[in-house]
Amino acid sequence: MQKVKLPHSVEPTKSAIIRSDYRGIIASKDMERLSEAVVRCSDEVDAEVQFEKDAQGLTVFHGHLATQVTLICQRCNGEIDYPLDVDFCFTPVQGENQNNEDIIPEAYEQVEVDDHGEVNLLQIFEDELLLAMPIVPLHAEEVCSVKRDDMSFGKIEPEHERKNPFAVLKELKRDQE
């Protein structure tokens, strides 16, 4: 199958009516925030997205994203290759319709459409990939160059003994007897 570049913006309602399916790639160089958050990113993000109407008549688009990024291990400061595989499911809403949360199932994440009824797929996909990254990237402990015994965080000095602040009261009590 030939890899096709996906559009950056689409009208989800029109796409759902004609049941559009997109399978292709997005250039990772177009995702500036993702590029800034990682050491390296593979040149392409594989993407699949399907538009449809659900049983309630809501417009829904769902799919899958996959790419490979290189992060810095926070234990050894070495590079770690990390695959990002993300599944998503969105329903478009317009400004005033956002308060109708009771009719939108929990499985759907809401995404706001612009004044022309379009959503920015590039931005949505970039957000999903950023959310899929680990908060603290680490190699597996058996693979990491820094072993558990090599990690030292300093020694805790024994606490200096302080005088009990209530010792004065004890002395006063003894004097009154």
N, C-alpha and C positions, 0 to 999 in steps of 0.2 A: 504494500500500500504506500502510495506517495504521501510524503509529509507536506501539508499545506499550512501556510501561515493563517492563523485565526484573526478575525477582525478584533480591533481594540474596543469597539462599542457596538452594541446591538439593541434592538427594540425587543424585549422579551415577550411582550404580548403578541406582537405580529409573528415572532418566531415560534411561539407556542401554538398559534392557530395553524401554522403550516407544518408543525412538528419537526422543526429543524434539528439536525444533528451535526455537530462540528467535531471533527477529529483532526488534530494537527499539532502545530508547534507555536510557541511564542518565543521570540528571541529574548534571552535573559538580559541582554544589554539594555532592553527597554524597561527593565525593572530596576530602577536606580536604588530604591531603598533596600531591596534584596541584595544587590551587589555591594552596597556599603556595609551590610550586616555580616557578610561572609568574607573569607579569604579569597575563594574562587567559587564560581558557579559554572556548571556545564553550559555550553553555548545555547542550548535549547531547553525549553520546558514542554514536555509532552502533555497535551491537554485533550480531554474529551468533555463535551458538554451537550446535554439533550434538553430541549425545550418542549414542554407539554402542558396540558390542562389536567388537573387532578380531578378526583371524583366530586369535589366541592365546586369545581369550576375555577379554582385558583390557578393562576399562571405559576409554573414551577420550572426552575432549571437546576439540573443536578449533573454531577460528573466527577471526574478524577483528574488530578494533576500529579506529575512525577518529574523529578529532576535530582541531580546529585550536587551537593555543595561541599565545600571544604571549610571546616571550622577550626578554631584553636582550642585544644584540650586545656581545660582550666587547672589540671593537675600537673602536667609536665610541659605545657606551652608548646607542644608539638602539634602538627596538623592531623586532623581526623576527617576522613571522608564520611559523609552522612547522607543517606538517601532520604529524600522528602517525598512521601506518598500521601496525598491528601484527597479525601472524598468530601464533597460539599453538596448542599441542597439549599437553594434560595427561593424566595418568593418576592417579586418586586412590589413595592408599595409607594404611594405618592404621599407627600407631606401630611395631608389631613387624614389619610387612611391608616396612618401608623397607630392610631389609638384603637383600632379594631383588632386587638390582640386576641380577643375571645374567639374569633372565627378562624384564626390562623393556627394550625397545629404546631406543637412544640418542635416537631422534626424539621420545620422550615425556619431558616434564618431569614430575617427581613433585610432587604437591600432597597435603598431609595433610588427611584428613577429621577432623571433630570426633567427639565421643562419640556423636552422633546420626547419623553417617554423612553429614553435610552438609559442603559447602564454601562458603566465602563468596566468591561470584562478584565482588562489588563490590571486595573487597580484592585478589583475583587480578588483575582488570582494571586496577585502579589501579597495582599493581606493574608490570604489563606496560607501561603507558603511561609510567611514570616511567623504566623501563629503556630505552625507545625514544627518550628525549630526548637531545639531543647533550650531551656533557660540556662543551664550550666552544662555545656558539652564536655563529656569526659570519654576517654578510651575505656574499654573494658579493663577491669583491674589487673587481669592476668596479662594483658597486652601492653599496658602503659609502662613507659620507661621508669617512672617513679613508683616504687613499691611502697607498701604500707609502712614497712620498717624505715624507709628513707624519709618519710614525712616527719618533720619535727617542727613544733610550733613554739619552742622555748620551754624553759622550766619555770614553774610557778614557785616563787619565793615563799617560804613559810611566813604567815602573817605575824607581824609584830604584836606582842601582847600589849594591850592597852589597859589602862586602869579602868575599872568598872565605874561608870559615872554615878552609880547608886551607892558606892562605898561611902561617900560623904553622909548620905542619909543613915547608913548603918552606924556610923560614928555618932551622929546626933541622937539616934535611938539609944545607944549605949550610955551616952551622957545623961539622958533623962531618967534612967533607971536608978 
